[in-house]
Structure formats: C-alpha cells, structure tokens
Amino acid sequence: MASWDSMIGGALSGLTGVVKAAIIFFVFANVLFNTGMDPLGGIASLVDAFTNNGLTGLLVLVVFLSWL
C-alpha cells in the first residue's frame, strides 16, 4: 500500500500535467482560431508582474518555475 505522501505527490503531478496540457491547448487554439481569450497575454502579464519587481521578482519567478 502506498504512503499518503506518495499518493498526494502522484495526485499533484497528475493535476500539474492537466494544467500544462490545458495551457498548451488554449495557446494553440488561440493561434488557430479567434477564441476571444488571450492566454499568451495572460502569461506575458504574469511574467511582467514578476520582472517589474527587479531582482527579487526575478528570483521569485525562477523559484516558481522550478516548482513546475
């Protein structure tokens, strides 16, 4: 029987995979069709929010991306 921490890790890993797939899907759907959503703009504004805060924001962005 698996321990609870490996079960939570597996669930979070699966959830992360679904979120990544959804982001990729919406980016390609927006490239192919005019969907009305702007996932690239959302990603750009998220990165811009981190990088506008100087070195601290950049370090937080690196830590955040390392978790993905």
C-alpha positions, 0 to 999 in steps of 0.5 A: 500500500502506498504512503499518503505522501506518495499518493498526494505527490502522484495526485499533484503531478497528475493535476500539474500535467492537466494544467500544462496540457490545458495551457498548451491547448488554449495557446494553440487554439488561440493561434488557430482560431479567434477564441476571444481569450488571450492566454499568451497575454495572460502569461506575458502579464504574469511574467511582467508582474514578476520582472517589474519587481527587479531582482527579487521578482526575478528570483521569485519567478525562477523559484516558481518555475522550478516548482513546475 
